[in-house]
Amino acid sequence: MTEQALQRGAESPPAGGPGPAVLAWRGFHAALAVGFLAAIAEVWRAALTGRDGRLLRPALASLAVEGALVAANGGDCPLGPLGDRIGDEVPLFELVLPPRAAKAAVPVLGAVTGAGVLVLAARCRLGLA
């Protein structure tokens, strides 16, 4: 159990593991995360190749919205509280990363995204895209 879950007073997970609602939630949350990772990859693909594909604008828009929501949530995933309400006490990235790396994932991905957008903007400004 995470330190945050202990601070919230969450109970230990049932011996049989997470229930169906938590598993469905994790699947949905993971699908969103994969979508955002694909959007970051699209930004970097366009930045490095100079080719503007049909997915670039939706990728930039979705990343801008996600960035605004994360910023409004103090740098944390805005879906965390919803997962808590459903009963999922393990943050998404802690399912696949050690706790320290999981805590750093959102800021690191934000920095990677920001760098990709800056490279893309520089290429466009210089007429390279």
KOLNU-663521 format. One record per residue (C-alpha): x negated, y negated, z negated; residue in one letter. Coordinates in Angstrom, 2 decimals. Each point is the difference from the previous one (the first is absolute). Example, Ala and Ser with C-alpha at 12.3 -4.5 7.8 and 13.67 -1.06 7.14 Angstrom:
REM residues 2
      east     north        up   r
    -12.30      4.50     -7.80   A
     -1.37     -3.44      0.66   S
This chain:
REM residues 129
      east     north        up   r
      0.00      0.00      0.00   M
     -1.33     -3.46      0.87   T
     -0.76     -2.65     -2.56   E
      2.77     -2.16      1.48   Q
      2.49      2.82     -0.42   A
     -1.05      0.41     -3.62   L
      0.41     -3.73     -0.59   Q
      3.53      0.17      1.46   R
      0.79      2.84     -2.38   G
      0.54      2.47      2.82   A
      0.45      3.62     -0.95   E
     -2.23      2.76      1.30   S
      1.15      1.51      3.30   P
      2.07      3.17     -0.25   P
     -1.98      3.25     -0.08   A
      1.34      0.92      3.45   G
     -1.45     -3.15      1.55   G
      1.79     -2.97      1.53   P
      3.66      0.35      0.86   G
      1.61     -0.35      3.44   P
      0.64     -3.74     -0.36   A
     -3.65     -0.67     -0.83   V
     -1.19      2.21      2.87   L
      2.33     -1.78      2.44   A
     -1.20     -3.35     -1.32   W
     -3.64      1.00      0.41   R
      0.64      1.14      3.56   G
      1.69     -3.30      0.86   F
     -2.70     -2.05     -1.71   H
     -2.76      2.02      1.70   A
      1.66     -0.49      3.41   A
      0.01     -3.76     -0.58   L
     -3.65      0.10     -1.04   A
     -0.93      1.95      3.14   V
      1.90     -2.58      2.07   G
     -1.97     -2.84     -1.59   F
     -3.27      1.87      0.54   L
      0.96      0.40      3.66   A
      0.75     -3.73      0.17   A
     -3.45     -0.78     -1.43   I
     -1.55      2.34      2.57   A
      1.93     -1.76      2.79   E
     -1.32     -3.40     -1.12   V
     -3.56      1.32     -0.01   W
      0.49      1.74      3.36   R
      1.10     -3.28      1.54   A
     -2.75     -1.94     -1.78   A
     -2.76      2.32      1.20   L
      1.22      0.66      3.53   T
      1.49     -3.40      0.77   G
      3.11      1.73      1.34   R
      3.40     -1.17     -1.21   D
      2.29      3.04     -0.09   G
      3.76     -0.01     -0.41   R
     -0.37      1.07     -3.65   L
     -2.24     -2.88     -1.06   L
      2.71     -2.54     -0.73   R
      2.18      2.39     -2.04   P
     -3.15      1.14     -1.85   A
     -0.96     -3.58     -0.84   L
      3.56     -0.83     -1.09   A
      0.31      3.06     -2.24   S
     -3.39     -0.66     -1.57   L
      0.88     -3.65     -0.60   A
      3.24      0.98     -1.76   V
     -1.78      2.69     -2.03   E
     -2.76     -2.43     -0.93   G
      2.54     -2.59     -1.18   A
      1.84      2.62     -2.08   L
     -3.21      1.29     -1.55   V
     -1.08     -3.56     -0.81   A
      3.40     -0.74     -1.55   A
     -0.39      3.17     -2.09   N
     -3.33     -1.05     -1.48   G
     -2.14      2.08      2.35   G
      1.80      3.28     -0.63   D
      2.19      2.03      2.31   C
      3.49     -1.51     -0.13   P
      1.55      3.48      0.03   L
     -1.66      1.08     -3.25   G
      2.88     -1.15     -2.23   P
      2.49      1.87      2.19   L
     -2.04      3.18     -0.34   G
     -0.05     -0.55     -3.76   D
      3.80     -0.23     -0.07   R
      0.29      3.23      1.98   I
     -2.29      1.69     -2.52   G
     -3.24      0.17      1.97   D
     -2.65     -1.01     -2.48   E
     -2.96      0.64      2.32   V
     -0.93     -2.86      2.35   P
     -0.13      1.13      3.64   L
     -3.74     -0.40      0.48   F
     -0.70      1.93     -3.22   E
      1.49      3.05      1.70   L
     -2.98      0.06      2.39   V
     -2.72     -2.11     -1.64   L
     -1.67     -0.19     -3.40   P
      1.64     -2.65     -2.24   P
     -2.74     -2.62      0.46   R
      0.04      0.33      3.79   A
      3.80      0.04      0.02   A
      0.10     -3.28     -1.94   K
     -2.39     -1.54      2.56   A
      1.85      1.33      3.05   A
      2.50     -2.85      0.44   V
     -2.57     -2.82     -0.33   P
     -2.50      1.83      2.22   V
      2.62      0.66      2.67   L
      1.03     -3.65     -0.23   G
     -3.59     -1.09      0.58   A
     -0.40      2.43      2.92   V
      3.22     -1.34      1.51   T
     -1.06     -3.61     -0.50   G
     -3.38      0.67      1.60   A
      1.67      1.63      3.00   G
      2.35     -2.95      0.43   V
     -2.95     -2.41     -0.21   L
     -1.97      1.95      2.62   V
      3.08      0.08      2.24   L
      0.59     -3.74     -0.45   A
     -3.66     -0.79      0.73   A
      0.12      2.07      3.18   R
      3.15     -1.78      1.11   C
     -1.46     -3.43     -0.79   R
     -3.16      0.80      1.94   L
      2.04      1.34      2.93   G
     -1.33      3.54     -0.49   L
      3.40      1.60     -0.50   A
